[in-house]
Amino acid sequence: MTALKAHEVARFLSRPDLTEGIFLAYGPDTGLVRETAQTLVRYFSGEKGQGTEVVTFEGSELDADPSRLAIEARTPSLFGDKRIIRVRGAGKSLVMTLTEIRDDPQGAIVILEAGNLTPKDALRALVDAAKFGRSLPCYADSDETIAILIRDTFSKNGIRADNDAISTLREVLGNDREITRRELEKLVLYAAQSKVLTEEDVITLCADNAALVIDQIADAAGTGHAQKLEDAINRAIGNAVDPQRLLATALIHFNMLRRLRAEVDTGRSVRDVLDNARPKPHFSRRAAIEQQVRLWNDTALANACERLQLMTGESRRKSGLAETLFRRTMLALCMVAADR
């Protein structure tokens, strides 16, 4: 078997152990799937891309005539000895054609992008079993991988960011790799001259409409305002914010409330706790957060965090139901707050 574990993909991408064959990037994080495929294209093309021809298909183009893939793979490159075929949205229709290629790629490099595939999926099973095949799972980033990506990006570009800036950025970002990369590129460009990033910079540059509406969702649920919650969720979904990102951010929010509540339970005042919180809540949300800390006790917050954690895992297993799971979970938490 040639399937890799999710944590092994980054190491593989730095030095693939094949020079030809079929590479399948799949998973629920479409941004990471795309980034993985792009990384493979860059690696096999070399620094300048000389002597390499890249042919790109949409999966829908090949559904009616999958044999086009085999024809392209067997056609000598016009520009050199390397030929890369990239297929976005690859599906089961390609299995028969790929069977012809898997054991004898003849120098061709076929890079496939697909959604979340089970081990029994015909496309994944074929690549898993192929001698010249590698399956690369792309799952949503964890807190740890996001933190590493942030620090590595800033370090690579010689940018110094204090801990508050990094913590705030982690709260603003979800777990979609494409969104994360886009936000990091924006910050790197902003700090190209000064080489310094502050918490205020992160809030100004990254607290866009999507991030603001995510905060509104958390605060509406935490304070028990069902209509505000529904309106905010509809705006987020309308802006194409990933429901899995919304769930992850909601979990971060309720974990934050629990940390703050724990300090209040030691005898400190809510205002004192918020004054000394790190990262400090944005001034525009301070009143709402103060209300939530007073409203929820530790037991209720622990239950909320557990529920959000379970639903986050469930949404990754059933990505097609992520929005429904998110709506139900947030409404349930909103009802808990309303009854307190």
Disulfide bonds with the S-S distance in Angstrom:
none
